[in-house]
Amino acid sequence: YCMEPTTTLDHSQDEDDEPHQQQDGHSQRAEASSRASPSSTSQSESSSSGWTCEYCTFCNPRAQFLTCEMCQMVRHGTTKERNATTAVQTTPRDAPPSQARVNHASQEDSHERRLIQERFQEMLQLQREMEQSLQFKSPSSSIVPCCSSA
């Protein structure tokens, strides 16, 4: 964050003007201290919430402003934000898979397909055998159809 220079008061003038100050009814020292207090207030604000322009290096006291009060240039993101976006942009992409890996993967896939087909054929064969065994049992069954004309 930016820091503004502190203001120093010249007290030598104040001593010469003391009779004049009493005639006006208010102290010039109080006026000088009131002028110094906004500066110290803005210094604490700027150190906590200000931002420094990248172009003219002016210390802008209000963080919510998007343009520099001095040069009117648009405020860019903070350094952390810029580093984060740069890191995202410069992250290398994954290299495409090599042809050997593609071939190996396709061989594994074809092997799995072949195993699945073999298992499916075995199951079909078992199902056919079960159906045939049930057909052989049905003629010797003692169950009589209800609609027979015997």
ChimeraX attribute file (.defattr): number of C-alpha atoms within 10 A of each C-alpha:
attribute: neighborCount
match mode: 1-to-1
recipient: residues
	/A:1	12
	/A:2	20
	/A:3	19
	/A:4	16
	/A:5	9
	/A:6	10
	/A:7	11
	/A:8	8
	/A:9	13
	/A:10	9
	/A:11	10
	/A:12	8
	/A:13	11
	/A:14	16
	/A:15	11
	/A:16	10
	/A:17	13
	/A:18	13
	/A:19	10
	/A:20	13
	/A:21	15
	/A:22	11
	/A:23	9
	/A:24	9
	/A:25	8
	/A:26	11
	/A:27	16
	/A:28	17
	/A:29	17
	/A:30	10
	/A:31	11
	/A:32	15
	/A:33	13
	/A:34	11
	/A:35	13
	/A:36	16
	/A:37	13
	/A:38	11
	/A:39	16
	/A:40	15
	/A:41	11
	/A:42	19
	/A:43	20
	/A:44	16
	/A:45	16
	/A:46	21
	/A:47	17
	/A:48	15
	/A:49	16
	/A:50	21
	/A:51	24
	/A:52	19
	/A:53	21
	/A:54	13
	/A:55	13
	/A:56	12
	/A:57	13
	/A:58	17
	/A:59	21
	/A:60	25
	/A:61	24
	/A:62	16
	/A:63	15
	/A:64	10
	/A:65	13
	/A:66	15
	/A:67	15
	/A:68	22
	/A:69	15
	/A:70	13
	/A:71	12
	/A:72	12
	/A:73	14
	/A:74	14
	/A:75	16
	/A:76	12
	/A:77	11
	/A:78	11
	/A:79	9
	/A:80	9
	/A:81	11
	/A:82	12
	/A:83	12
	/A:84	12
	/A:85	12
	/A:86	11
	/A:87	11
	/A:88	10
	/A:89	9
	/A:90	9
	/A:91	8
	/A:92	8
	/A:93	6
	/A:94	6
	/A:95	6
	/A:96	7
	/A:97	8
	/A:98	8
	/A:99	9
	/A:100	9
	/A:101	10
	/A:102	12
	/A:103	11
	/A:104	11
	/A:105	12
	/A:106	12
	/A:107	12
	/A:108	12
	/A:109	12
	/A:110	12
	/A:111	12
	/A:112	12
	/A:113	12
	/A:114	12
	/A:115	12
	/A:116	12
	/A:117	12
	/A:118	12
	/A:119	12
	/A:120	12
	/A:121	12
	/A:122	12
	/A:123	12
	/A:124	12
	/A:125	12
	/A:126	12
	/A:127	12
	/A:128	12
	/A:129	12
	/A:130	11
	/A:131	11
	/A:132	11
	/A:133	11
	/A:134	11
	/A:135	11
	/A:136	10
	/A:137	9
	/A:138	10
	/A:139	9
	/A:140	8
	/A:141	8
	/A:142	7
	/A:143	8
	/A:144	7
	/A:145	7
	/A:146	6
	/A:147	6
	/A:148	6
	/A:149	5
	/A:150	3
